[in-house]
Amino acid sequence: MRKSIKYFLIILVVLCLTIEEGECRRKIVRGRKRINRHYMKPLPVPAFVIVILVAIGQLILGAIMYLIMKVAMLDKPFEPRYSHAPISSAEDRPLHIVTNK
């Protein structure tokens, strides 16, 4: 339970760092037009750090997927699931003699 809360908080902090915040919204009235302006705060983390975090996350997910597939499929011994009839030679086959009656 505590581990899941810990991981949830870490993910929440990373998401909060990567989402832009709207500081305020102001309506400007010019004649009959109304203009809405949004003033956004810059991100606390530069864009290249977000790219690096995403890349590291993809590498970690790829490694986890590889380990799951290795355990589930690659480490199991190969067991053929088909059967084949043995090839018989001409000597083993019975001769069919056709007689004219």
C-alpha positions, 0 to 999 in steps of 0.5 A, spaced: 500 500 500 505 504 501 509 503 495 503 504 491 502 511 494 509 513 493 509 511 486 503 515 485 506 521 488 512 520 484 508 520 478 504 526 480 510 530 481 513 529 474 506 530 471 505 537 475 512 539 472 510 537 465 503 541 465 503 548 463 499 552 468 494 558 466 496 564 471 490 568 469 485 569 464 483 576 462 477 579 458 478 585 454 473 588 451 474 592 445 468 595 442 463 590 440 469 584 440 471 581 446 478 578 446 480 572 451 487 572 453 491 567 457 497 568 461 501 562 461 507 560 466 513 557 463 514 550 465 519 549 471 522 544 467 526 545 460 523 541 454 529 537 453 529 534 460 522 532 459 524 529 452 530 525 456 525 523 462 520 520 456 526 516 453 528 513 460 521 511 461 521 508 454 527 504 455 525 502 462 518 499 459 522 496 453 526 492 458 520 490 462 517 488 456 523 484 454 523 480 461 516 478 461 517 476 454 523 472 455 520 469 461 514 467 458 516 465 451 523 465 450 526 461 456 521 455 455 523 449 451 521 448 444 516 442 444 513 441 437 505 441 437 505 437 431 505 429 429 508 427 422 507 420 419 514 416 418 516 416 411 516 408 409 520 406 404 518 402 398 520 395 401 515 396 407 509 397 403 505 391 401 504 389 394 498 390 391 497 385 385 492 386 380 489 380 377 484 380 371 478 376 372 
